[in-house]
């Protein structure tokens, strides 16, 4: 046999098993590293969840407080001091609703999209209720007249716009906590 071929075969006897051992080690190390990475990601998710849970709960609390603040009854109690015209009261209430909403915009990060969409709809419904009720008032109507008309309309329609959103948020909180 050719001495060169004999040398090549001798070298291959060492290289092939070494390559097999190297491949097995690579696969095992890769598997261990993937498992470690997955465990680390799971731990990070657990830590994030434990930090986010209080923030989510606080966001739901703040949004319920927002809805309570923009309820027509609360707006009337807060802004109807008996000295405003219907137009002045309308402006105060609509402005208050918009300011409260702007103040709570960041809470949408922590609540579900469905809850946020309901809150936006309810905000618009409250403004629409105030605006539409004002539009049917006489031009010289007082704030007291507008307040009575808003309450009468809610009684007639058997609807308090913010109540359905508050109920939805409470139900959603009960699903999570």
N, C-alpha and C positions, 0 to 999 in steps of 0.2 A: 504494500500500500504506500501510496505517496506520502512522504513525511509532512508535506504541507497540509494535505487533507487530514492526516492524523492529528496535527496540531489544531486545525480548525475544529474538528470534532471534539477534541479535549476542551477547547475553550467553550464550545456550545454546551457541553455537559455542565459547565458552571453557570453560564449566562442564562440558559432557559429556566432552570429552577429559581435563579435569582429574580428573573423577570416575573415568574409566577408568584413568588413570595411578595415582591414589590406590588403587584397588582392586587393581591389579596389584602395587603396592608393598606393600600390606598382606598379600597372599597370599605374596609372596616373603619378607618379613620374618618372617611367622608360620612359614613352612617352615624358615627359617634358625634361628629361636629353638627350634623343636621339635627339630631336629637337634642343636643345641648342648645342649639339656636331656637328650636321650637319651644323648649322649656323656658328659656329666657323670654321669648315673646309672650308666652302665656302668663308668666309672672308680671311682665310689664302691663299686660291687659288687665290683670287682676288689680294691680296698684292703681291704674287709671280709673277703673270702675269704682274702686273704693273712694277715690278723690272726686269723681264726677257725680256720684249718687247724692251727696249733700247739695251740690250745685243744681242738679236737676230738680230736687225737691224744692229748693229755694226758688227756682224759676217758676214752678207750678204755683207756689204760694204767692209770688209776686204777680203772676198773671191773674190769679183769682182776686187779689187785692185791686189790680187794675180794673177788672170787670166790675167789682163792687163800686169803685170810684166813678166809673162812667155810667153806672145805672141811672136811668132818668130820675128815680126817686132821690138818689144821693145828690145828683146835680141840682135838682130843685131845692133840696134842703140847704145845700151849700151856697147857692147863688141867688135864690129868691129872697131878698131882704125886704121886699115890698116897695122899694124905691125905683126899681128898674122898669124901663119900658119893655115891651115884648121883644123888640128888636135888640135892645141891650142885653137882655137875658139870653136870647138866642145866641148872640155873639159870645157871651161869657161861657155858656155851656159847650158850644162847638169848639171854642178855643181850648177849653179845659180837656175835652176828649182828645183832641189832637196832641196837646202837650203831654198828657199822660201816656199816650201811645208812643210818641217819640222817646219818652223817657225809658220805656220798656222794650225798645226794639232789640236790644242785645239778647233778650231772653229767648228769642226764637232759636238760638243755637242749642238750647238745652231741652226744648220740648219737641214733640213730634210735629211733622209737617201738617198733619191733619188738624192738630190742636191749634197751631199757628194760623192756619187758613180760617178756621172757625172764629178765632179771635178777631182777625181782620174783617170778616164779614159782619160780626156783631158790632164792631166799632162803626162801620159804615151804616148799619141798621139804626144805631142810636142817633147818629148825625142826621140820617134821613128822617127819622121820627121827629126830631126837633125841627128840622127845616120844613118838612111837609106840614106839620102842625102850625108852625109860624105862618106859612103861606096862606092858610085859610082864615087867619085872624084879621080883624079890622086893623087899619093902619095905626090907630091911636090906642091899641090894646096895651094893657099893662103886663108886667112880668107875671103878676098873680094870675091874670087871665090865661096867659100862655101855659103856666104851670098847671092850672086846672084842666086846660084842653089836652095837654100831654097825658095827664093821669087818666082823664076820661077816655082818651083814645086807647090807652093800654088796657083799660077795663073792658072797653067795647070789643077790642080785638082779642082779649084774653091772652095777652102776650107781654112778657117782660123780656126784651131782647137779650139781656145779659144772663138770664137764668139758665137758658139752654147751654150756653158755653160753660158756665160754672159747673153744671151737672156733668158735662162731657169731661172737663178737666178732673173733677173728682173721680169719675169712673176710670179715667186713664191712670191716675195716681194709684188707684186700688189694683190695677193690673200689674204695675211695676213694684209696688211696695207692699 
